[in-house]
Amino acid sequence: MSSYSEERIIRDPLWNTIRLDATAVRIIDTAAFQRQRYIKQLGFAHLVYPGATHTRFDHAVGVYHLAVIALRRLRDGGGIAEELWQDAGLVQYAALLHDIGHYAFSHALEELGSDMLPGDHEAVSARFFASTELAEALSTLGEDAAQKIHALIQGRSENPFGGLVSGSLDLDKMEYLRRDARFCGVPYGEVDVDRLLQGFTILADPETGVPEVGVHEKAVSALESLLFAKYQMFRNVYWHHAVRAAVALYKRIINEAVSANILDAEELVGPTDEELLYETARRAQALDTEVAERLATRWLPALRARRLPKRALEVTAAELGDRVVEDWVLSETSLKRGVEDSLADEVGLEPGEVFIDFPAKRAMFQLDLLVERRTGQVERLGPGGLPGLIDLPRLAEGLYATTRVLRVFTFERRTLDRDSVLERITRPAG
């Protein structure tokens, strides 16, 4: 193993100076971690916001930085039983490694569903933890450190500090909202991170007595800033219509490539953004099939040249009235694909060139954490909020609905009959 005697310093545009200890340096120097330099944090958002070319690498180092600060402040604040600190030192490395399993272009491929993929990015991260190089980097932390760190990332750990890595108040959210807003050049992601970090504490669940990360009442207004930042970023950036058009085309490209055995699903684990697009194009160009020809000459060139699918239909939640979108629209099912291809045929497009899009993230505004009131009483903050203290969660359904827009994209500009399409993909509520 290489010898590291000194920490390293990274200059970061968001957090200024980030100090890495020797273990963090060993982790960062592994090939598995360096791979994240070539995976964009926001997938295809750079096609809309040109500055959004920041990476999973930048973000992961930022989350590590916040974890170091949070743990130090909790330690300095006192009042936490010494035995609870036993594995606290692993939390900052779990923060550093929390995104190591991401697919190319980040979250986009996870929308394909479990039938198409080997697992979500948190499950796939186990493959990277099994690498000899990463195991060696973690070896100084203890024989079972890798397993404990992976459990923290998956939210399966009993570590009382685990909520800093996976939970309603995890540092990941604070970091990505601030970083994404900065690099997109939008004012929507402002989160009072410093106030939240100051408000962290370890509290005992009033029902079970189990200790976990919670917040003081005085930090609740900062927690609201995080929730509202999520709302604004999803509405204006993550689910922007052109971003969703690019995601829809990318998913179709990979879905077709795997279905036609141009790619194996297992090969989706590991490639960077450019590696996956290049290899898909290379293999498609070498084959003489209809699907390969479509990939090589129409879809991949269109994605690279930002010739994105066009909106043929766009309906907000309010415009749906007393109708709801069919459940099968939310996943990449054969039923959905059948409707899409039927629509494509009706407007003179090739199979696979109509895309129904209705993004979902049910837990967007859901909270589940402990709050210490000024009186010293500990209460659990859940979906209903805490009346008189924080009422925003009670508005969650309404906020969530306004972020979601039902869209139908067509590879080339076409016109669809609104009522006819809605009749096929929605049903009366109730």
TORVEX-61776 format. One record per residue (C-alpha): residue in three letters; x, y, z. Coordinates in nm, 4 decimals, decimal comma, always signed. Layout:
<nodes>
 residuo       c1       c2       c3
     ALA        X        Y        Z
...
</nodes>
This chain:
<nodes>
 residuo       c1       c2       c3
     MET  +0,0000  +0,0000  +0,0000
     SER  +0,1260  +0,3473  -0,0774
     SER  +0,2260  +0,5585  +0,2183
     TYR  +0,0260  +0,8748  +0,2882
     SER  +0,1627  +1,0890  +0,5681
     GLU  -0,0155  +1,4152  +0,4973
     GLU  -0,3642  +1,5322  +0,4236
     ARG  -0,4468  +1,6950  +0,0942
     ILE  -0,6359  +2,0142  +0,0301
     ILE  -0,8901  +2,0660  -0,2477
     ARG  -1,0044  +2,4113  -0,3512
     ASP  -1,3763  +2,3883  -0,4180
     PRO  -1,5919  +2,6662  -0,5694
     LEU  -1,8761  +2,5898  -0,3287
     TRP  -1,7090  +2,5115  +0,0062
     ASN  -1,3750  +2,6826  -0,0567
     THR  -1,1151  +2,4678  +0,1260
     ILE  -1,1778  +2,0948  +0,1711
     ARG  -0,9230  +1,9008  +0,3734
     LEU  -0,8870  +1,5299  +0,3050
     ASP  -0,7383  +1,2981  +0,5644
     ALA  -0,5085  +1,0096  +0,4681
     THR  -0,7902  +0,7540  +0,4403
     ALA  -0,9990  +0,9858  +0,2223
     VAL  -0,6963  +1,0358  -0,0041
     ARG  -0,6506  +0,6596  -0,0415
     ILE  -1,0189  +0,6201  -0,1316
     ILE  -1,0137  +0,9060  -0,3817
     ASP  -0,7044  +0,7681  -0,5508
     THR  -0,8780  +0,4388  -0,6408
     ALA  -0,9945  +0,3841  -0,9975
     ALA  -1,3490  +0,3212  -0,8735
     PHE  -1,3661  +0,6670  -0,7191
     GLN  -1,1834  +0,8465  -1,0002
     ARG  -1,4456  +0,7088  -1,2396
     GLN  -1,6886  +0,9599  -1,0881
     ARG  -1,4950  +1,2456  -1,2508
     TYR  -1,6516  +1,1353  -1,5787
     ILE  -2,0144  +1,1001  -1,4664
     LYS  -2,2101  +1,4233  -1,4755
     GLN  -2,3954  +1,5009  -1,1571
     LEU  -2,7054  +1,6172  -1,3426
     GLY  -2,7073  +1,3802  -1,6371
     PHE  -2,8356  +1,5783  -1,9353
     ALA  -2,9113  +1,9075  -1,7595
     HIS  -2,6044  +2,0591  -1,9281
     LEU  -2,8024  +2,0548  -2,2536
     VAL  -3,0261  +2,3200  -2,0950
     TYR  -2,7945  +2,4796  -1,8377
     PRO  -2,4466  +2,4795  -1,9990
     GLY  -2,2687  +2,5228  -1,6654
     ALA  -2,4091  +2,1993  -1,5275
     THR  -2,1069  +1,9901  -1,6187
     HIS  -2,0067  +1,9273  -1,2565
     THR  -1,9573  +1,5643  -1,1641
     ARG  -2,0291  +1,2973  -0,9065
     PHE  -1,6654  +1,3398  -0,7999
     ASP  -1,7134  +1,7040  -0,6998
     HIS  -2,0352  +1,6258  -0,5177
     ALA  -1,8979  +1,3265  -0,3270
     VAL  -1,6018  +1,5260  -0,1985
     GLY  -1,8428  +1,8009  -0,0910
     VAL  -2,0602  +1,5563  +0,1046
     TYR  -1,7476  +1,4213  +0,2767
     HIS  -1,6591  +1,7795  +0,3747
     LEU  -2,0031  +1,8405  +0,5261
     ALA  -1,9857  +1,5087  +0,7143
     VAL  -1,6516  +1,6040  +0,8705
     ILE  -1,7975  +1,9387  +0,9821
     ALA  -2,1186  +1,7816  +1,1150
     LEU  -1,9336  +1,5186  +1,3188
     ARG  -1,6940  +1,7764  +1,4598
     ARG  -1,9774  +2,0048  +1,5671
     LEU  -2,1659  +1,7158  +1,7260
     ARG  -1,8511  +1,6148  +1,9148
     ASP  -1,7752  +1,9714  +2,0255
     GLY  -2,1337  +2,0246  +2,1357
     GLY  -2,1027  +1,7494  +2,3963
     GLY  -2,3878  +1,5617  +2,5580
     ILE  -2,3543  +1,2509  +2,3408
     ALA  -2,2648  +0,9296  +2,5239
     GLU  -1,9139  +0,8112  +2,4419
     GLU  -2,0264  +0,4612  +2,3451
     LEU  -2,2321  +0,6076  +2,0602
     TRP  -1,9139  +0,7319  +1,8943
     GLN  -1,7745  +0,3826  +1,8377
     ASP  -1,8264  +0,3744  +1,4592
     ALA  -1,8890  +0,7444  +1,4025
     GLY  -1,5560  +0,7728  +1,2227
     LEU  -1,6911  +0,5627  +0,9355
     VAL  -1,9653  +0,8124  +0,8520
     GLN  -1,7430  +1,0589  +0,6659
     TYR  -1,6135  +0,7797  +0,4413
     ALA  -1,9667  +0,6561  +0,3758
     ALA  -2,0462  +1,0146  +0,2745
     LEU  -1,7488  +1,0107  +0,0396
     LEU  -1,8510  +0,6792  -0,1168
     HIS  -2,2287  +0,7185  -0,1228
     ASP  -2,2506  +0,7634  -0,5038
     ILE  -1,9775  +0,5241  -0,6151
     GLY  -2,2237  +0,2857  -0,7812
     HIS  -2,3881  +0,5393  -1,0114
     TYR  -2,4613  +0,4487  -1,3709
     ALA  -2,3557  +0,6679  -1,6611
     PHE  -2,5479  +0,9979  -1,6649
     SER  -2,6432  +0,9461  -1,3004
     HIS  -3,0090  +0,8659  -1,2219
     ALA  -3,1509  +0,8426  -1,5746
     LEU  -3,1022  +0,4687  -1,6237
     GLU  -3,2615  +0,3822  -1,2897
     GLU  -3,5944  +0,4803  -1,4447
     LEU  -3,5709  +0,1769  -1,6729
     GLY  -3,6738  -0,0440  -1,3809
     SER  -3,5417  -0,3529  -1,2069
     ASP  -3,6129  -0,5867  -1,5013
     MET  -3,3608  -0,4042  -1,7184
     LEU  -3,0906  -0,3195  -1,4616
     PRO  -2,8720  -0,5177  -1,2198
     GLY  -2,9966  -0,2888  -0,9381
     ASP  -3,0153  +0,0743  -0,8248
     HIS  -2,6926  +0,2674  -0,7722
     GLU  -2,6835  +0,1925  -0,3991
     ALA  -2,7126  -0,1829  -0,4595
     VAL  -2,4628  -0,1764  -0,7462
     SER  -2,2102  -0,0007  -0,5229
     ALA  -2,1475  -0,3399  -0,3580
     ARG  -1,9568  -0,4421  -0,6715
     PHE  -1,7188  -0,1513  -0,6295
     PHE  -1,6726  -0,2247  -0,2603
     ALA  -1,5613  -0,5741  -0,3631
     SER  -1,2699  -0,4346  -0,5642
     THR  -0,9260  -0,5154  -0,4253
     GLU  -0,8092  -0,1562  -0,4582
     LEU  -1,0980  -0,0064  -0,2609
     ALA  -1,0805  -0,2828  +0,0012
     GLU  -0,7130  -0,1979  +0,0498
     ALA  -0,7928  +0,1725  +0,0850
     LEU  -1,0436  +0,0923  +0,3605
     SER  -0,8313  -0,1702  +0,5359
     THR  -0,6948  +0,0634  +0,8027
     LEU  -1,0496  +0,1299  +0,9279
     GLY  -1,1029  -0,2282  +1,0458
     GLU  -1,1790  -0,5695  +0,9043
     ASP  -1,5539  -0,5110  +0,8660
     ALA  -1,5360  -0,1402  +0,7796
     ALA  -1,6370  -0,1893  +0,4158
     GLN  -1,9539  -0,3788  +0,5170
     LYS  -2,0427  -0,1149  +0,7757
     ILE  -1,9869  +0,1683  +0,5312
     HIS  -2,1991  -0,0018  +0,2672
     ALA  -2,4770  -0,0519  +0,5241
     LEU  -2,4639  +0,3206  +0,6023
     ILE  -2,5012  +0,4047  +0,2330
     GLN  -2,8015  +0,1739  +0,1973
     GLY  -2,9719  +0,3069  +0,5116
     ARG  -2,9457  -0,0333  +0,6854
     SER  -2,7020  +0,0680  +0,9572
     GLU  -2,7772  +0,0940  +1,3284
     ASN  -2,5067  +0,3584  +1,3596
     PRO  -2,6736  +0,6522  +1,5422
     PHE  -2,5030  +0,8921  +1,3013
     GLY  -2,6342  +0,7068  +0,9945
     GLY  -2,8928  +0,9761  +0,9246
     LEU  -2,6116  +1,2011  +0,8060
     VAL  -2,5637  +0,9641  +0,5097
     SER  -2,9112  +0,8259  +0,4404
     GLY  -3,2325  +0,9831  +0,5681
     SER  -3,4633  +1,2826  +0,5562
     LEU  -3,1851  +1,5142  +0,6664
     ASP  -2,8840  +1,3578  +0,4977
     LEU  -2,5931  +1,5745  +0,3898
     ASP  -2,6265  +1,4526  +0,0299
     LYS  -2,9394  +1,6663  -0,0206
     MET  -2,7817  +1,9776  +0,1286
     GLU  -2,4776  +1,9413  -0,0943
     TYR  -2,6426  +1,8605  -0,4253
     LEU  -2,9044  +2,1328  -0,3975
     ARG  -2,6436  +2,4003  -0,3347
     ARG  -2,3979  +2,2670  -0,5945
     ASP  -2,6579  +2,2057  -0,8643
     ALA  -2,8042  +2,5540  -0,8278
     ARG  -2,4589  +2,7119  -0,8383
     PHE  -2,3511  +2,5384  -1,1576
     CYS  -2,6859  +2,5763  -1,3312
     GLY  -2,6720  +2,9472  -1,2537
     VAL  -3,0155  +2,9544  -1,0894
     PRO  -3,1205  +3,1060  -0,7546
     TYR  -3,3414  +2,8147  -0,6498
     GLY  -3,1146  +2,5891  -0,4428
     GLU  -3,0423  +2,8116  -0,1464
     VAL  -3,0288  +2,6005  +0,1690
     ASP  -2,9168  +2,7379  +0,5059
     VAL  -2,6605  +2,4612  +0,5438
     ASP  -2,4663  +2,6232  +0,8264
     ARG  -2,7793  +2,6641  +1,0384
     LEU  -2,8802  +2,3038  +0,9767
     LEU  -2,5373  +2,1758  +1,0744
     GLN  -2,5506  +2,3822  +1,3926
     GLY  -2,8916  +2,2357  +1,4714
     PHE  -2,7901  +1,8692  +1,4426
     THR  -2,8017  +1,6595  +1,7560
     ILE  -2,8422  +1,2973  +1,8609
     LEU  -3,1870  +1,2282  +2,0051
     ALA  -3,3524  +0,9193  +2,1489
     ASP  -3,6718  +0,8071  +1,9764
     PRO  -3,9457  +0,8677  +2,2368
     GLU  -4,1083  +0,5339  +2,1484
     THR  -3,8090  +0,3013  +2,1099
     GLY  -3,5293  +0,4833  +2,2882
     VAL  -3,3005  +0,4237  +1,9885
     PRO  -3,0620  +0,7177  +1,9271
     GLU  -3,0554  +0,8875  +1,5870
     VAL  -2,9689  +1,2156  +1,4195
     GLY  -3,2257  +1,4870  +1,4789
     VAL  -3,2451  +1,8658  +1,4919
     HIS  -3,3116  +2,1337  +1,7485
     GLU  -3,6311  +2,3331  +1,7018
     LYS  -3,4226  +2,6419  +1,6271
     ALA  -3,3058  +2,4848  +1,2982
     VAL  -3,6523  +2,4066  +1,1633
     SER  -3,6689  +2,7198  +0,9473
     ALA  -3,3462  +2,6051  +0,7796
     LEU  -3,5073  +2,2653  +0,7229
     GLU  -3,7916  +2,4415  +0,5445
     SER  -3,5379  +2,6106  +0,3183
     LEU  -3,4149  +2,2651  +0,2145
     LEU  -3,7643  +2,1420  +0,1329
     PHE  -3,8505  +2,4490  -0,0699
     ALA  -3,5171  +2,4347  -0,2527
     LYS  -3,6000  +2,0767  -0,3583
     TYR  -3,9380  +2,1900  -0,4859
     GLN  -3,7898  +2,4708  -0,6925
     MET  -3,5015  +2,2633  -0,8319
     PHE  -3,7242  +1,9765  -0,9407
     ARG  -3,9723  +2,2115  -1,0999
     ASN  -3,7201  +2,4305  -1,2790
     VAL  -3,4121  +2,2147  -1,3363
     TYR  -3,4348  +1,8402  -1,2787
     TRP  -3,7710  +1,8034  -1,4545
     HIS  -3,7294  +2,0825  -1,7112
     HIS  -3,9001  +1,9716  -2,0341
     ALA  -3,5804  +1,9627  -2,2417
     VAL  -3,3946  +1,7691  -1,9716
     ARG  -3,6769  +1,5159  -1,9645
     ALA  -3,6738  +1,4934  -2,3446
     ALA  -3,3038  +1,4052  -2,3384
     VAL  -3,3579  +1,1518  -2,0602
     ALA  -3,6427  +0,9901  -2,2539
     LEU  -3,4277  +0,9528  -2,5658
     TYR  -3,1297  +0,8203  -2,3677
     LYS  -3,3458  +0,5620  -2,1893
     ARG  -3,4888  +0,4479  -2,5223
     ILE  -3,1390  +0,4125  -2,6695
     ILE  -3,0152  +0,1948  -2,3840
     ASN  -3,3397  -0,0014  -2,3602
     GLU  -3,3257  -0,0854  -2,7319
     ALA  -2,9547  -0,1696  -2,7154
     VAL  -3,0053  -0,4137  -2,4276
     SER  -3,3245  -0,5651  -2,5739
     ALA  -3,1476  -0,6241  -2,9063
     ASN  -2,8434  -0,7767  -2,7308
     ILE  -2,6197  -0,4974  -2,8532
     LEU  -2,5387  -0,4399  -2,4866
     ASP  -2,5682  -0,6772  -2,1936
     ALA  -2,7414  -0,5341  -1,8855
     GLU  -2,4374  -0,6216  -1,6768
     GLU  -2,2279  -0,3992  -1,9000
     LEU  -2,4217  -0,0959  -1,7772
     VAL  -2,2300  -0,1216  -1,4483
     GLY  -1,8987  +0,0593  -1,4713
     PRO  -1,8849  +0,2691  -1,7908
     THR  -1,8609  +0,6454  -1,7684
     ASP  -2,0938  +0,8757  -1,9632
     GLU  -1,8843  +0,8897  -2,2782
     GLU  -1,7730  +0,5266  -2,2595
     LEU  -2,1313  +0,4003  -2,2645
     LEU  -2,2399  +0,6212  -2,5544
     TYR  -1,9257  +0,5414  -2,7535
     GLU  -1,9512  +0,1645  -2,7018
     THR  -2,3206  +0,1612  -2,7870
     ALA  -2,2518  +0,3520  -3,1093
     ARG  -1,9515  +0,1354  -3,2005
     ARG  -2,1451  -0,1886  -3,1664
     ALA  -2,4530  -0,0533  -3,3438
     GLN  -2,2427  +0,0611  -3,6405
     ALA  -2,0939  -0,2877  -3,6713
     LEU  -2,4347  -0,4589  -3,7035
     ASP  -2,6726  -0,4796  -3,9961
     THR  -3,0079  -0,4793  -3,8195
     GLU  -3,2989  -0,2357  -3,8158
     VAL  -3,2505  -0,1502  -3,4475
     ALA  -2,8752  -0,1027  -3,4867
     GLU  -2,9255  +0,1218  -3,7884
     ARG  -3,1766  +0,3348  -3,5993
     LEU  -2,9412  +0,3679  -3,3025
     ALA  -2,6358  +0,4495  -3,5110
     THR  -2,7881  +0,6877  -3,7652
     ARG  -3,0850  +0,8517  -3,5906
     TRP  -3,1017  +0,8342  -3,2116
     LEU  -2,7404  +0,8557  -3,0955
     PRO  -2,6486  +1,1366  -3,3386
     ALA  -2,9626  +1,3249  -3,2333
     LEU  -2,8708  +1,2993  -2,8647
     ARG  -2,5138  +1,4113  -2,9245
     ALA  -2,6222  +1,7047  -3,1428
     ARG  -2,8997  +1,8079  -2,9014
     ARG  -3,1729  +1,7403  -3,1542
     LEU  -3,4085  +1,6432  -2,8761
     PRO  -3,7609  +1,5012  -2,8975
     LYS  -4,0303  +1,7678  -2,9216
     ARG  -4,3292  +1,8246  -2,6954
     ALA  -4,6398  +1,7035  -2,8736
     LEU  -4,8519  +1,7134  -2,5593
     GLU  -4,8016  +1,8752  -2,2187
     VAL  -5,0590  +1,8583  -1,9398
     THR  -5,0151  +1,9895  -1,5856
     ALA  -5,1705  +1,8257  -1,2838
     ALA  -5,4323  +2,1003  -1,2630
     GLU  -5,5294  +2,0467  -1,6273
     LEU  -5,5897  +1,6754  -1,5634
     GLY  -5,8940  +1,7730  -1,3592
     ASP  -6,0744  +1,4648  -1,2300
     ARG  -5,8528  +1,2211  -1,4220
     VAL  -5,5370  +1,0449  -1,3060
     VAL  -5,2497  +0,9018  -1,5057
     GLU  -5,2542  +0,5235  -1,5436
     ASP  -5,0085  +0,3378  -1,3181
     TRP  -4,8355  +0,1693  -1,6123
     VAL  -4,7207  +0,5070  -1,7431
     LEU  -4,4794  +0,5375  -1,4489
     SER  -4,2538  +0,2501  -1,5548
     GLU  -4,1082  +0,1132  -1,8766
     THR  -4,3677  -0,1607  -1,9341
     SER  -4,4642  -0,3422  -2,2524
     LEU  -4,8102  -0,1845  -2,2236
     LYS  -4,6591  +0,1635  -2,2202
     ARG  -4,4346  +0,0807  -2,5128
     GLY  -4,7311  -0,0560  -2,7075
     VAL  -4,9228  +0,2709  -2,6659
     GLU  -4,6146  +0,4734  -2,7595
     ASP  -4,5541  +0,2714  -3,0749
     SER  -4,9195  +0,2925  -3,1703
     LEU  -4,9007  +0,6714  -3,1430
     ALA  -4,5762  +0,6694  -3,3425
     ASP  -4,7431  +0,4764  -3,6229
     GLU  -5,0360  +0,7193  -3,6277
     VAL  -4,8092  +1,0207  -3,6797
     GLY  -4,5689  +0,8571  -3,9262
     LEU  -4,2723  +0,7904  -3,6972
     GLU  -4,0622  +0,4792  -3,6464
     PRO  -4,1313  +0,2409  -3,3539
     GLY  -3,9732  +0,3774  -3,0387
     GLU  -3,9963  +0,7414  -3,1477
     VAL  -4,2807  +0,8495  -2,9200
     PHE  -4,2080  +0,8869  -2,5489
     ILE  -4,4649  +0,9207  -2,2697
     ASP  -4,3056  +1,0946  -1,9711
     PHE  -4,4476  +1,1474  -1,6232
     PRO  -4,1569  +1,1559  -1,3748
     ALA  -4,2175  +1,0415  -1,0192
     LYS  -4,0403  +1,0842  -0,6867
     ARG  -4,2899  +1,0097  -0,4135
     ALA  -4,0523  +1,0835  -0,1263
     MET  -3,9620  +1,4300  -0,2560
     PHE  -4,1076  +1,6185  +0,0422
     GLN  -4,1547  +1,3413  +0,2959
     LEU  -3,9883  +1,3831  +0,6345
     ASP  -3,9163  +1,1352  +0,9104
     LEU  -3,6875  +1,2762  +1,1772
     LEU  -3,6762  +1,3756  +1,5408
     VAL  -3,7045  +1,7356  +1,6615
     GLU  -3,6022  +1,8580  +2,0047
     ARG  -3,8413  +2,1318  +2,1157
     ARG  -3,7252  +2,4286  +2,3203
     THR  -3,8909  +2,2651  +2,6190
     GLY  -3,6638  +1,9629  +2,5815
     GLN  -3,9459  +1,7406  +2,4551
     VAL  -3,8571  +1,5194  +2,1576
     GLU  -4,1181  +1,4700  +1,8842
     ARG  -4,1114  +1,2899  +1,5518
     LEU  -4,1631  +1,5087  +1,2487
     GLY  -4,3519  +1,3096  +0,9878
     PRO  -4,5709  +1,3696  +0,6798
     GLY  -4,8121  +1,5869  +0,8757
     GLY  -4,5412  +1,8241  +0,9961
     LEU  -4,5610  +1,9647  +1,3474
     PRO  -4,8527  +2,2103  +1,3664
     GLY  -4,7395  +2,5549  +1,4647
     LEU  -4,3732  +2,4685  +1,4087
     ILE  -4,3410  +2,3383  +1,0527
     ASP  -4,6490  +2,3049  +0,8330
     LEU  -4,4808  +2,2754  +0,4917
     PRO  -4,4948  +1,8918  +0,4868
     ARG  -4,8742  +1,9107  +0,4979
     LEU  -4,8592  +2,0896  +0,1636
     ALA  -4,6391  +1,8151  +0,0194
     GLU  -4,9020  +1,6571  -0,2059
     GLY  -4,9912  +1,9894  -0,3605
     LEU  -4,6278  +2,0878  -0,4134
     TYR  -4,5464  +1,7476  -0,5564
     ALA  -4,8352  +1,7720  -0,8019
     THR  -4,7193  +2,1095  -0,9305
     THR  -4,3695  +1,9766  -1,0047
     ARG  -4,5032  +1,6970  -1,2252
     VAL  -4,6069  +1,7462  -1,5845
     LEU  -4,7392  +1,4753  -1,8140
     ARG  -4,5674  +1,5047  -2,1495
     VAL  -4,5636  +1,3131  -2,4741
     PHE  -4,2517  +1,3691  -2,6831
     THR  -4,2084  +1,2823  -3,0492
     PHE  -3,8696  +1,2293  -3,2123
     GLU  -3,9667  +1,4711  -3,4872
     ARG  -4,2192  +1,7497  -3,4461
     ARG  -4,5743  +1,6174  -3,4676
     THR  -4,9210  +1,7133  -3,3446
     LEU  -5,1256  +1,4808  -3,1247
     ASP  -5,4926  +1,5055  -3,0363
     ARG  -5,4965  +1,5918  -2,6671
     ASP  -5,8279  +1,4318  -2,5766
     SER  -5,7537  +1,1120  -2,7673
     VAL  -5,4158  +1,0653  -2,5981
     LEU  -5,5494  +1,1414  -2,2515
     GLU  -5,8258  +0,8897  -2,3044
     ARG  -5,5608  +0,6221  -2,3557
     ILE  -5,3210  +0,7057  -2,0751
     THR  -5,5459  +0,8408  -1,7975
     ARG  -5,8557  +0,7217  -1,6158
     PRO  -6,1243  +0,8853  -1,4000
     ALA  -6,0040  +0,9486  -1,0449
     GLY  -6,1325  +0,7023  -0,7890
</nodes>
